[in-house]
Amino acid sequence: MSSKEFKHIVRFLGTDLDGSLKIPYALARVKGIGVMLGYAIARAAGIDTEKRIGFLTEHEIQKLEEVAKDP
């Protein structure tokens, strides 16, 4: 899957997220994750925090999920 493909809905840890949100704000929609933790998760996964979550590849989403499960 190309990173240029935009997904309007992204499934993350059992929650549907709006693809137009920046990563930390999208992650904050998941119960137990706030904006600051969202920033920390994205940085720990090595992903630019300014990217929209809808532009992430499946591999990047999996990396975020791994970090979020065990911060």
N, CA, C and O atoms as a GROMACS GRO file, in nm:
protein
  284
    1MET      N    1   0.083  -0.117   0.000
    1MET     CA    2   0.000   0.000   0.000
    1MET      C    3   0.089   0.125   0.000
    1MET      O    4   0.183   0.134   0.079
    2SER      N    5   0.060   0.216  -0.085
    2SER     CA    6   0.138   0.338  -0.098
    2SER      C    7   0.101   0.436   0.014
    2SER      O    8  -0.014   0.441   0.058
    3SER      N    9   0.199   0.514   0.059
    3SER     CA   10   0.171   0.612   0.163
    3SER      C   11   0.089   0.729   0.109
    3SER      O   12   0.038   0.810   0.187
    4LYS      N   13   0.075   0.738  -0.023
    4LYS     CA   14  -0.004   0.845  -0.084
    4LYS      C   15  -0.153   0.814  -0.082
    4LYS      O   16  -0.235   0.902  -0.107
    5GLU      N   17  -0.190   0.688  -0.054
    5GLU     CA   18  -0.330   0.653  -0.046
    5GLU      C   19  -0.386   0.702   0.086
    5GLU      O   20  -0.328   0.681   0.192
    6PHE      N   21  -0.501   0.770   0.078
    6PHE     CA   22  -0.563   0.824   0.199
    6PHE      C   23  -0.678   0.736   0.242
    6PHE      O   24  -0.764   0.699   0.161
    7LYS      N   25  -0.679   0.700   0.371
    7LYS     CA   26  -0.789   0.622   0.428
    7LYS      C   27  -0.870   0.714   0.519
    7LYS      O   28  -0.815   0.774   0.612
    8HIS      N   29  -0.998   0.726   0.493
    8HIS     CA   30  -1.083   0.816   0.571
    8HIS      C   31  -1.107   0.762   0.712
    8HIS      O   32  -1.121   0.840   0.807
    9ILE      N   33  -1.111   0.631   0.726
    9ILE     CA   34  -1.129   0.567   0.856
    9ILE      C   35  -1.012   0.470   0.877
    9ILE      O   36  -0.984   0.386   0.792
   10VAL      N   37  -0.946   0.484   0.991
   10VAL     CA   38  -0.832   0.398   1.025
   10VAL      C   39  -0.868   0.319   1.150
   10VAL      O   40  -0.910   0.377   1.250
   11ARG      N   41  -0.852   0.188   1.145
   11ARG     CA   42  -0.880   0.102   1.261
   11ARG      C   43  -0.753   0.093   1.344
   11ARG      O   44  -0.648   0.051   1.295
   12PHE      N   45  -0.763   0.132   1.472
   12PHE     CA   46  -0.647   0.134   1.561
   12PHE      C   47  -0.689   0.084   1.698
   12PHE      O   48  -0.772   0.148   1.764
   13LEU      N   49  -0.634  -0.029   1.741
   13LEU     CA   50  -0.663  -0.087   1.872
   13LEU      C   51  -0.813  -0.098   1.898
   13LEU      O   52  -0.860  -0.066   2.008
   14GLY      N   53  -0.888  -0.142   1.799
   14GLY     CA   54  -1.031  -0.163   1.816
   14GLY      C   55  -1.116  -0.037   1.808
   14GLY      O   56  -1.234  -0.041   1.840
   15THR      N   57  -1.056   0.074   1.766
   15THR     CA   58  -1.128   0.201   1.756
   15THR      C   59  -1.115   0.255   1.614
   15THR      O   60  -1.007   0.251   1.555
   16ASP      N   61  -1.225   0.305   1.560
   16ASP     CA   62  -1.222   0.369   1.428
   16ASP      C   63  -1.182   0.515   1.447
   16ASP      O   64  -1.243   0.588   1.524
   17LEU      N   65  -1.077   0.556   1.376
   17LEU     CA   66  -1.026   0.692   1.387
   17LEU      C   67  -1.045   0.769   1.257
   17LEU      O   68  -1.038   0.711   1.149
   18ASP      N   69  -1.070   0.899   1.269
   18ASP     CA   70  -1.086   0.988   1.154
   18ASP      C   71  -0.949   1.007   1.088
   18ASP      O   72  -0.856   1.054   1.153
   19GLY      N   73  -0.937   0.970   0.962
   19GLY     CA   74  -0.810   0.976   0.891
   19GLY      C   75  -0.757   1.116   0.867
   19GLY      O   76  -0.640   1.132   0.835
   20SER      N   77  -0.842   1.218   0.883
   20SER     CA   78  -0.798   1.355   0.856
   20SER      C   79  -0.726   1.420   0.975
   20SER      O   80  -0.673   1.530   0.962
   21LEU      N   81  -0.725   1.352   1.090
   21LEU     CA   82  -0.660   1.408   1.209
   21LEU      C   83  -0.511   1.379   1.210
   21LEU      O   84  -0.465   1.277   1.159
   22LYS      N   85  -0.434   1.472   1.270
   22LYS     CA   86  -0.292   1.447   1.289
   22LYS      C   87  -0.278   1.334   1.391
   22LYS      O   88  -0.366   1.314   1.474
   23ILE      N   89  -0.169   1.260   1.383
   23ILE     CA   90  -0.151   1.138   1.461
   23ILE      C   91  -0.180   1.154   1.610
   23ILE      O   92  -0.259   1.077   1.664
   24PRO      N   93  -0.121   1.251   1.681
   24PRO     CA   94  -0.146   1.259   1.826
   24PRO      C   95  -0.294   1.282   1.859
   24PRO      O   96  -0.344   1.228   1.958
   25TYR      N   97  -0.362   1.362   1.778
   25TYR     CA   98  -0.502   1.392   1.804
   25TYR      C   99  -0.592   1.275   1.769
   25TYR      O  100  -0.695   1.252   1.834
   26ALA      N  101  -0.554   1.200   1.668
   26ALA     CA  102  -0.630   1.079   1.634
   26ALA      C  103  -0.612   0.975   1.744
   26ALA      O  104  -0.710   0.912   1.785
   27LEU      N  105  -0.489   0.957   1.792
   27LEU     CA  106  -0.464   0.858   1.897
   27LEU      C  107  -0.535   0.896   2.026
   27LEU      O  108  -0.571   0.808   2.105
   28ALA      N  109  -0.556   1.026   2.049
   28ALA     CA  110  -0.625   1.071   2.170
   28ALA      C  111  -0.771   1.026   2.173
   28ALA      O  112  -0.835   1.031   2.278
   29ARG      N  113  -0.825   0.983   2.060
   29ARG     CA  114  -0.963   0.933   2.054
   29ARG      C  115  -0.974   0.792   2.111
   29ARG      O  116  -1.085   0.744   2.137
   30VAL      N  117  -0.861   0.726   2.131
   30VAL     CA  118  -0.860   0.591   2.189
   30VAL      C  119  -0.864   0.606   2.341
   30VAL      O  120  -0.791   0.687   2.398
   31LYS      N  121  -0.948   0.528   2.405
   31LYS     CA  122  -0.962   0.536   2.550
   31LYS      C  123  -0.827   0.508   2.618
   31LYS      O  124  -0.762   0.408   2.590
   32GLY      N  125  -0.788   0.599   2.708
   32GLY     CA  126  -0.664   0.582   2.782
   32GLY      C  127  -0.544   0.651   2.720
   32GLY      O  128  -0.436   0.652   2.780
   33ILE      N  129  -0.560   0.708   2.601
   33ILE     CA  130  -0.450   0.779   2.535
   33ILE      C  131  -0.489   0.926   2.522
   33ILE      O  132  -0.595   0.958   2.468
   34GLY      N  133  -0.403   1.014   2.572
   34GLY     CA  134  -0.424   1.157   2.557
   34GLY      C  135  -0.335   1.212   2.446
   34GLY      O  136  -0.260   1.138   2.382
   35VAL      N  137  -0.345   1.341   2.424
   35VAL     CA  138  -0.267   1.404   2.317
   35VAL      C  139  -0.117   1.391   2.344
   35VAL      O  140  -0.040   1.358   2.254
   36MET      N  141  -0.076   1.417   2.468
   36MET     CA  142   0.068   1.409   2.499
   36MET      C  143   0.121   1.267   2.484
   36MET      O  144   0.230   1.246   2.432
   37LEU      N  145   0.043   1.168   2.528
   37LEU     CA  146   0.085   1.029   2.509
   37LEU      C  147   0.084   0.995   2.360
   37LEU      O  148   0.167   0.916   2.315
   38GLY      N  149  -0.009   1.053   2.284
   38GLY     CA  150  -0.011   1.033   2.140
   38GLY      C  151   0.117   1.082   2.074
   38GLY      O  152   0.172   1.015   1.986
   39TYR      N  153   0.165   1.199   2.118
   39TYR     CA  154   0.293   1.250   2.068
   39TYR      C  155   0.406   1.155   2.104
   39TYR      O  156   0.491   1.124   2.020
   40ALA      N  157   0.407   1.107   2.229
   40ALA     CA  158   0.514   1.018   2.274
   40ALA      C  159   0.512   0.886   2.197
   40ALA      O  160   0.618   0.834   2.162
   41ILE      N  161   0.394   0.832   2.170
   41ILE     CA  162   0.382   0.707   2.095
   41ILE      C  163   0.435   0.725   1.954
   41ILE      O  164   0.511   0.641   1.904
   42ALA      N  165   0.397   0.834   1.889
   42ALA     CA  166   0.442   0.859   1.751
   42ALA      C  167   0.594   0.876   1.746
   42ALA      O  168   0.660   0.822   1.658
   43ARG      N  169   0.650   0.951   1.842
   43ARG     CA  170   0.795   0.970   1.845
   43ARG      C  171   0.868   0.838   1.870
   43ARG      O  172   0.969   0.810   1.807
   44ALA      N  173   0.816   0.758   1.963
   44ALA     CA  174   0.879   0.630   1.995
   44ALA      C  175   0.874   0.534   1.876
   44ALA      O  176   0.963   0.451   1.858
   45ALA      N  177   0.770   0.547   1.794
   45ALA     CA  178   0.758   0.462   1.675
   45ALA      C  179   0.838   0.518   1.558
   45ALA      O  180   0.850   0.452   1.454
   46GLY      N  181   0.891   0.639   1.573
   46GLY     CA  182   0.971   0.700   1.467
   46GLY      C  183   0.888   0.755   1.353
   46GLY      O  184   0.933   0.756   1.238
   47ILE      N  185   0.768   0.802   1.384
   47ILE     CA  186   0.677   0.854   1.282
   47ILE      C  187   0.656   1.003   1.306
   47ILE      O  188   0.640   1.046   1.420
   48ASP      N  189   0.656   1.081   1.198
   48ASP     CA  190   0.638   1.226   1.205
   48ASP      C  191   0.502   1.259   1.267
   48ASP      O  192   0.399   1.210   1.220
   49THR      N  193   0.501   1.340   1.371
   49THR     CA  194   0.377   1.373   1.442
   49THR      C  195   0.288   1.467   1.363
   49THR      O  196   0.171   1.485   1.398
   50GLU      N  197   0.339   1.528   1.258
   50GLU     CA  198   0.260   1.620   1.177
   50GLU      C  199   0.182   1.550   1.066
   50GLU      O  200   0.098   1.611   1.000
   51LYS      N  201   0.209   1.422   1.045
   51LYS     CA  202   0.138   1.346   0.942
   51LYS      C  203  -0.007   1.322   0.982
   51LYS      O  204  -0.039   1.312   1.100
   52ARG      N  205  -0.093   1.313   0.883
   52ARG     CA  206  -0.232   1.275   0.907
   52ARG      C  207  -0.237   1.124   0.917
   52ARG      O  208  -0.168   1.054   0.841
   53ILE      N  209  -0.316   1.072   1.009
   53ILE     CA  210  -0.318   0.927   1.032
   53ILE      C  211  -0.371   0.852   0.909
   53ILE      O  212  -0.339   0.734   0.892
   54GLY      N  213  -0.449   0.917   0.826
   54GLY     CA  214  -0.503   0.853   0.707
   54GLY      C  215  -0.399   0.823   0.600
   54GLY      O  216  -0.424   0.743   0.510
   55PHE      N  217  -0.283   0.887   0.608
   55PHE     CA  218  -0.176   0.866   0.510
   55PHE      C  219  -0.075   0.761   0.554
   55PHE      O  220   0.019   0.732   0.479
   56LEU      N  221  -0.091   0.704   0.673
   56LEU     CA  222   0.004   0.604   0.722
   56LEU      C  223  -0.014   0.471   0.649
   56LEU      O  224  -0.125   0.435   0.609
   57THR      N  225   0.095   0.399   0.634
   57THR     CA  226   0.089   0.265   0.576
   57THR      C  227   0.046   0.166   0.684
   57THR      O  228   0.047   0.199   0.803
   58GLU      N  229   0.010   0.046   0.643
   58GLU     CA  230  -0.028  -0.058   0.739
   58GLU      C  231   0.088  -0.088   0.834
   58GLU      O  232   0.069  -0.112   0.953
   59HIS      N  233   0.209  -0.087   0.779
   59HIS     CA  234   0.328  -0.114   0.860
   59HIS      C  235   0.345  -0.008   0.970
   59HIS      O  236   0.374  -0.041   1.084
   60GLU      N  237   0.326   0.120   0.935
   60GLU     CA  238   0.338   0.228   1.032
   60GLU      C  239   0.230   0.218   1.140
   60GLU      O  240   0.256   0.245   1.257
   61ILE      N  241   0.110   0.181   1.100
   61ILE     CA  242   0.001   0.166   1.196
   61ILE      C  243   0.032   0.052   1.292
   61ILE      O  244   0.006   0.062   1.412
   62GLN      N  245   0.086  -0.057   1.240
   62GLN     CA  246   0.125  -0.170   1.326
   62GLN      C  247   0.232  -0.128   1.425
   62GLN      O  248   0.230  -0.169   1.541
   63LYS      N  249   0.328  -0.045   1.379
   63LYS     CA  250   0.434   0.004   1.468
   63LYS      C  251   0.374   0.088   1.581
   63LYS      O  252   0.412   0.074   1.697
   64LEU      N  253   0.279   0.175   1.545
   64LEU     CA  254   0.213   0.256   1.647
   64LEU      C  255   0.138   0.169   1.747
   64LEU      O  256   0.141   0.195   1.868
   65GLU      N  257   0.069   0.066   1.697
   65GLU     CA  258  -0.006  -0.023   1.786
   65GLU      C  259   0.087  -0.096   1.882
   65GLU      O  260   0.055  -0.111   2.000
   66GLU      N  261   0.201  -0.142   1.833
   66GLU     CA  262   0.298  -0.211   1.920
   66GLU      C  263   0.346  -0.120   2.032
   66GLU      O  264   0.355  -0.162   2.147
   67VAL      N  265   0.377   0.005   1.997
   67VAL     CA  266   0.425   0.100   2.098
   67VAL      C  267   0.312   0.134   2.196
   67VAL      O  268   0.336   0.145   2.317
   68ALA      N  269   0.190   0.151   2.145
   68ALA     CA  270   0.077   0.187   2.232
   68ALA      C  271   0.043   0.075   2.330
   68ALA      O  272   0.001   0.102   2.442
   69LYS      N  273   0.061  -0.050   2.288
   69LYS     CA  274   0.030  -0.163   2.376
   69LYS      C  275   0.132  -0.176   2.488
   69LYS      O  276   0.098  -0.222   2.597
   70ASP      N  277   0.256  -0.135   2.463
   70ASP     CA  278   0.362  -0.145   2.564
   70ASP      C  279   0.448  -0.018   2.562
   70ASP      O  280   0.561  -0.020   2.515
   71PRO      N  281   0.393   0.093   2.615
   71PRO     CA  282   0.467   0.219   2.609
   71PRO      C  283   0.586   0.215   2.702
   71PRO      O  284   0.660   0.313   2.712
   0.00000   0.00000   0.00000
